[in-house]
Every structure is written in structure tokens, then in C-alpha cells.
């Protein structure tokens, strides 16, 4: 951080919040609120004279309340810039006027009680999001009595108690008697890997953090009894298994089982832990002088603000979604925005550094090129047909369409941000969006050609470019047999499959239509295939109302690797096709032609 | 708000109950045949 602060080409805006981001890749305009510090950070020499005279004492948030700070303070020892700030709520309390003692003793005269929040605006070409993570609050897990028993602490609090720069100067002490505990238990997966008791995901770092903690304890206090209660130890990184083995070799005991109860002995303040040892199948009780809850990782609350400002997406666990979890893990779905560290998912320092380096590299590549390669297949608005309803803007996963609904001006597609999924075109009710190289007329012509001869024998299938079409391709390459009467129409995304394509196919005598796309988690256009599902569900209802069997429209999610699934699906669809009679097809054609 | 509704597999015809929230789309798979052609059956409106 010091290097960042000193770098001539980096402008560091600490104690600031992003208020608004407009624009797109290469042309972002950012508005930042610089919160009032009430201290001139350029002039402040961090001499500490102000702190000595400040009468207001508050819990130090950075040290989780184990230490105190004054109303004028530096948030943490390594903060850059190393300048003080005044928390005005703490300073004033219920008084309307500040005491002014800090200003009296400040030689450089850098305290200014009249300072106001400032707004800074600037243009940038790319943005990197690195909002970090928070930890799970185990208070609601009754079985551990976290807030009731003082000797039950979290792994974060443990770091504060063992860190040399903190209140105990690295000396691990029990809260109840200020003595070094003789025995300590670590309980893993607190708030992680549980649908009902916390979060369903694995927090990734807790196992190795605990192993590191046990090694530290065994290095400094070899006589201390250390026990780790765990579900599975996930030591999957380079050298991690070795650390795990070293920890066991140093005498740390690993018991497979998560404790169901922690009870305090009122006399000794020791903690009795009850656990089912799943290796032996027996209920065991162990006594410890301290219990450390290895708490999981959660997204920081500020992530939501950044998500809104940069029109990013979140995964169900609340972390920011990457463009593609395997192929594009650094890019955010919004062009020109990159993700680094735990804002994207829980990860350790090494993985965060790797992702941050990748993000910096991706950003540098774009900036040095000075131009962006635009997709050849982008959407185009036909202004005369556009009714400014805004549905296209809602459907666009990349936020590349802007529309002023009030002014009734036609929608605008930013080519640099459009990735060409075509969902906007399929959702537009007025035919006001056309997609280059995948126009309505081109696709309708393909349907016509497909069903020109013996339509009752054909399977009309729409397959997305990245997954289903590739899955069909793999089936072919692997010499897997699927019905030869299958006819595929490739679209970049299943989101492009307009309902008029499906109706047109039925009108032309198609016995069955298959719409196929990526699995939800694989969608190459973030969430465009959710629109496909929504659209197909709507058509099923319409088919039933019209007297057409909904079974004749099939929906399948098939990945590029699922050649076997593809063949199975096509055989199943062929069975459905066989059950559709010529009379039924003629009846459908009549119904649809009469509209 | 998720509500309990009946889903029907349009491949094998199997019907089952499950939670459905229009605003939270999720990938659905037939527990019997594995198809993704799962139709949320429209709820019948109660007579007032």
C-alpha cells in the first residue's frame, strides 16, 4: 500500500466512496465522494499530539473492540496516507460544538472543523473492483454461545490476539483470566457449508488458516493442547498438504466431527465441547480453556453499491459474478471492468494476488491498445420501429442498451459493450432490433428451408453456439448416433430464439421444436438463458390455450461436454415427434393460420 | 415470493410439487427422467 501511495502514476483516494459510474469500456466517468476527514492529510505529520489531548475514547473497530481509540485517530497502523481523521459523531457526541483541544495542540494547523464532503469526478478507461470480504457473525449459532462465553472467540479475533501489532503484542490471552490458555479447540466450517446454519458455500481459506494457527501455537507453545474439529480438511494448494501433515506431526489432534454444543464451567470458565466423532461413531466430551470458531467469509456490504454503480451481477452467494467462471474468471460481465480478490469469491492471498495481477494485465492490455475490438454480431436498433419501452435494456445482460423512456427517444446500443447474445432482439415486441448476421429473416429462411420437404419427419432444434451446438458437434465427432432427421439452427445464445421462430416452425408443419442452451451456470452471456426459459414457459401456456400440446415444445440445457446427454435428448425428442400425427400437425397449422 | 406449485415434465409427464418464484429463475430438472422441459403449471384461481 505504501508503494501505491508513493507511485507517481497512481492517485489514491482513501476514505472515499464511489457514488456513480456512467459510460462504458474506454469511457467511464466516475464520481467519487471524498468524505471529510477534518484533517488536512497533506499537512498532517502524524505527530500524535492531537490524540494525547482528545478526551473522547471509543472502541477501536480495527482491533474488534479489544483496544480503544480516540475520536481523532488513524484507522490502522499501516493506513495510507498516514494522516489522522476525526470521526465527527464520536467527537461531538451530544454537544453542538467540538472541544477544539486537538486544534489547539496541532502545530501544522491542519485541523479544519468546517471541512465538508467533496465530490471528485474523472474519466477512466477501465475499472478494477477489489472490495474484499467480511467474516460471518456466529452470534446466531446458539450451540457455540459466542457472545455469552468470553473464552469463545472467532478466528478473526484470534488474529488480533496473536498479531504483534495489536493490543496484546502477539500474546494469546484468555479474556476471563488474562492467562495463556493451556488447551485450545478450533471448530471449522462455522457459517460455511450449511444451508440452514450460515452459508451453503465453502469459504475456501478457513482450513489452511486454522492449520497455520496451530503451527504458530506449536512453534511458540509446544506444550499447548490443540484440537481441530472438522468436516473435511481442504488442503488443496501447493504445499498445503505438507503444512497439514506438519501440523499433525507437531501433535495437533484432528477430530472429524462438528461440535453440537459448547458449555462453560462456571468455576474454571473452561469450555466443555460435545461432539460426535464420525470416525469412531461415538459421542465425546472434551474440555478446553479457549475455543476458536473458524468463521466463514461473506461479501462486504459495500459490494452492493459497487455492483449497482458498475451494473455488475452477483452470484446467489452474494459475491460478484465473473464473465465466465472458467474461461473469463477475471473479467466482469460489464466490458472494461475486472475483478480482483474476495469480491469475486472467497480466496486466499495467493489466489487474490494471481487474480489481481491478471486484472492489472487485462486492464493494461486494453489501455495500451487504446481501442476495443467490437463483436461482429451486435444488435442494431431500427429507430422508426422503437417505442422506447425499455424491455431491451432490461434484457441486456451487459447494460449495453440505454433508453430514455420519458423522452420517448429510440434505444441506443453501445457497440463496444454489446456481446451479441441477441436476447434484446428476441424480447422486442415491435421488431425494432435486428442482430447482425442473425437477423429474423435469416433465421426464418432457415426454418423455411428445413421444413420445405416432409416437415412431419423433421426435428426442428435451436442450439446455442457455445454449449448445445458444441455438444451436438462432440456427439458427431465421437460417432454417437442421434436421429438423422434432426435439423439444427445455431444461434449465439438460446436467448436469441424469438417466439416468432417457434410459432413459424409450427406453422410450417414442424411436429416438435427443441430449444436448447447452456446450463444456467455456464451461460456465456451471464444470464441471457433465463430469458429463454421465461419465454418458453410463456409459449407453453399459449400453446395450451390455443389447443396445441405443450409437449411439442421441448427445452433442454446441454453443455459442450454433454454429447451423451445430447444424443439421449434427441432420441427422446424423436419419440415425441413420432407421437405427433399428421392430423395434429394440420390442425396446428390451421389454428395458427387463422390468427 | 416463492410459492408451492405443481411442475409437469413435458417429456415423461411426471408431476411434482416444488417452490416457484417468477423473479428467481432456476434450472429445473425432472426428478424422474432428467429432462429440463419442466413446465410450472398455471395456478387455478380460487372462486371468491
Interface residues (C-beta under 8 A of the other chain):
Chain A: X519 X520 X521 X527 X530 X533 X534 X537 X540 X541 X550 X551 X553 X554 X555 X556 X557 X569 X572 X576
Chain B: X10 X11 X25 X26 X27 X33 X35 X36 X37 X38 X39 X40 X42
